Amino acid sequence: MANLLVIAEHDLGHLKQATLAAVACAHKLVAEAGGSFDILVIGQNVGGIAEVLRPYGAATVMVADDAQLQHPVGDKYAQVIADVARQRETTMVIGAASTFSKDILPRAAALLDAGMLSDVIDVHMAGDDFIFKRIMFAGNVIATVKLDGAVKFLTVRAAAFAQPQKVADCSPVLVIPIDAGRLPAFIEYGGREAKVTGRPDPTEARVVVSGGRAIRNADDFERLVGGLADALGGAVGSSRALVDAGITPNSLQVGQTGKIVAPDLYVAVGISGAIQHLAGMKDTKVIVAINKDPEAPIFEVADFGLVGDVYQIVPELVAALKK
Ligand SMILES: Cc1cc2nc3c(=O)[nH]c(=O)nc-3n(C[C@H](O)[C@H](O)[C@H](O)COP(=O)(O)OP(=O)(O)OC[C@H]3O[C@@H](n4cnc5c(N)ncnc54)[C@H](O)[C@@H]3O)c2cc1C
């Protein structure tokens, strides 16, 4: 019987939608193995996040709420997760495949001497074992693996698990007492720098417009990529070429070493389609590529392609959309 723990991810008072993919994965595991799953929300004043998660079929929605947990600092969050998993004899801890999980879950797994799999896209049972499929090598390989050990940790790709249905009976909320003096203090929160753009987060948005090396400077990026994103009500993203050139911030990078996005529509503006970039966006439903080179590899994955100069095509597109 599975005894699962889903880690909720949230930012600025909003639940990250990718959490629901982890919940969907938990439902699938429980359907196959029996048992139940809990959801753990960590932070300060996170009652509202717990409330949002109550209709998703968890045995309980647990809340670890303390001023010391206001920011997602790795050592503290990992300790809370490990403590809860130990107390509840959790067999598997599940999070979304995200930057948050990359920082926190391996630390918690280490505290429990547990194995961990990242980027899981499917799971089924064979005998008494769970068999996982996970993405490797920038999406070029799908590995089928088994994980040993009494406790397992995994992160799941959001696009691989459909949003779970809400159920009529809401889960009870259970407040977890926090002994703040016992939390580790190896890491000190220094502050947060985030440009307020008014645009959605690329990992949450239904439309993402990303710019590549074709864009010559930050003003052009804002005018062309930002302009098209705004016309479509979407988020902006970037290839690593623009990040390396200092034109876009690292937080916008999509790809193997950047963010993983799976929107309904992805528009690649002057991006060649290197495998490391594709690794971050190829789960998109509809891909549109604009590139002056008809042989650019991005056209191999694009559903719609426009061959031409982005400096000419994008303003025309924005003008047409505004009409
Ligand atoms: C370990 C590793 C990890 C990496 N991780 C990432 C990652 O996470 N994300 C990522 O993006 N990359 C990553 N990269 C880099 C990746 O290999 C590519 O170098 C990068 O994606 C290229 O970015 P680009 O497509 O913008 O640039 P280019 O490959 O230079 O392509 C630019 C494209 O723009 C077109 N173009 C130029 N001018 C115009 C114009 N005026 N109008 C229309 N089209 C035009 C060109 O035809 C070309 O196809 C990684 C590389 C390594 C080795």
The ligand as a MOL file (V3000), in Angstrom:
LIG
                    3D

  0  0  0     0  0            999 V3000
M  V30 BEGIN CTAB
M  V30 COUNTS 53 58 0 0 0
M  V30 BEGIN ATOM
M  V30 1 C 25.0870 21.6110 -21.3790 0
M  V30 2 C 24.3230 22.6360 -22.2140 0
M  V30 3 C 23.1160 23.0940 -21.7300 0
M  V30 4 C 22.3850 24.0250 -22.4820 0
M  V30 5 N 21.1660 24.4500 -22.0000 0
M  V30 6 C 20.4190 25.2740 -22.7810 0
M  V30 7 C 19.1260 25.6920 -22.3430 0
M  V30 8 O 18.6600 25.3660 -21.2460 0
M  V30 9 N 18.4140 26.4880 -23.1810 0
M  V30 10 C 18.8800 26.9070 -24.4090 0
M  V30 11 O 18.1760 27.6210 -25.1140 0
M  V30 12 N 20.1090 26.5200 -24.8130 0
M  V30 13 C 20.8870 25.7490 -24.0360 0
M  V30 14 N 22.1300 25.3990 -24.4570 0
M  V30 15 C 22.6710 26.0680 -25.6660 0
M  V30 16 C 22.1870 25.4480 -26.9770 0
M  V30 17 O 23.0470 24.3910 -27.3330 0
M  V30 18 C 22.1930 26.4940 -28.0950 0
M  V30 19 O 23.4800 27.0560 -28.2050 0
M  V30 20 C 21.1980 27.6360 -27.8970 0
M  V30 21 O 19.9280 27.1110 -27.5960 0
M  V30 22 C 21.1340 28.4540 -29.1840 0
M  V30 23 O 20.2850 29.5370 -28.9820 0
M  V30 24 P 19.5840 30.2080 -30.2530 0
M  V30 25 O 18.7110 29.2150 -30.9150 0
M  V30 26 O 18.9530 31.4550 -29.7410 0
M  V30 27 O 20.8200 30.6480 -31.1320 0
M  V30 28 P 21.3590 30.0580 -32.4980 0
M  V30 29 O 21.5550 28.5920 -32.4320 0
M  V30 30 O 22.5060 30.8990 -32.8790 0
M  V30 31 O 20.1550 30.3020 -33.5060 0
M  V30 32 C 19.7070 31.5520 -33.9110 0
M  V30 33 C 18.6710 31.3300 -34.9850 0
M  V30 34 O 18.1150 32.5760 -35.3580 0
M  V30 35 C 17.9710 32.6020 -36.7560 0
M  V30 36 N 18.0330 34.0200 -37.1420 0
M  V30 37 C 19.0890 34.8650 -37.0620 0
M  V30 38 N 18.7260 36.1100 -37.4270 0
M  V30 39 C 17.4030 36.0380 -37.7640 0
M  V30 40 C 16.4420 36.9970 -38.1790 0
M  V30 41 N 16.7610 38.2940 -38.3320 0
M  V30 42 N 15.1760 36.5820 -38.4280 0
M  V30 43 C 14.8490 35.2820 -38.2800 0
M  V30 44 N 15.6990 34.3230 -37.8540 0
M  V30 45 C 16.9690 34.7060 -37.5900 0
M  V30 46 C 19.0870 31.7690 -37.3070 0
M  V30 47 O 18.7230 31.2340 -38.5740 0
M  V30 48 C 19.2180 30.6930 -36.2380 0
M  V30 49 O 18.4380 29.5410 -36.5560 0
M  V30 50 C 22.8760 24.4840 -23.7280 0
M  V30 51 C 24.0930 23.9950 -24.1950 0
M  V30 52 C 24.8080 23.0910 -23.4530 0
M  V30 53 C 26.1180 22.5670 -24.0080 0
M  V30 END ATOM
M  V30 BEGIN BOND
M  V30 1 1 1 2
M  V30 2 1 2 3
M  V30 3 2 2 52
M  V30 4 2 3 4
M  V30 5 1 4 5
M  V30 6 1 4 50
M  V30 7 2 5 6
M  V30 8 1 6 7
M  V30 9 1 6 13
M  V30 10 2 7 8
M  V30 11 1 7 9
M  V30 12 1 9 10
M  V30 13 2 10 11
M  V30 14 1 10 12
M  V30 15 2 12 13
M  V30 16 1 13 14
M  V30 17 1 14 15
M  V30 18 1 14 50
M  V30 19 1 15 16
M  V30 20 1 16 17
M  V30 21 1 16 18
M  V30 22 1 18 19
M  V30 23 1 18 20
M  V30 24 1 20 21
M  V30 25 1 20 22
M  V30 26 1 22 23
M  V30 27 1 23 24
M  V30 28 2 24 25
M  V30 29 1 24 26
M  V30 30 1 24 27
M  V30 31 1 27 28
M  V30 32 2 28 29
M  V30 33 1 28 30
M  V30 34 1 28 31
M  V30 35 1 31 32
M  V30 36 1 32 33
M  V30 37 1 33 34
M  V30 38 1 33 48
M  V30 39 1 34 35
M  V30 40 1 35 36
M  V30 41 1 35 46
M  V30 42 1 36 37
M  V30 43 1 36 45
M  V30 44 2 37 38
M  V30 45 1 38 39
M  V30 46 1 39 40
M  V30 47 2 39 45
M  V30 48 1 40 41
M  V30 49 2 40 42
M  V30 50 1 42 43
M  V30 51 2 43 44
M  V30 52 1 44 45
M  V30 53 1 46 47
M  V30 54 1 46 48
M  V30 55 1 48 49
M  V30 56 2 50 51
M  V30 57 1 51 52
M  V30 58 1 52 53
M  V30 END BOND
M  V30 END CTAB
M  END
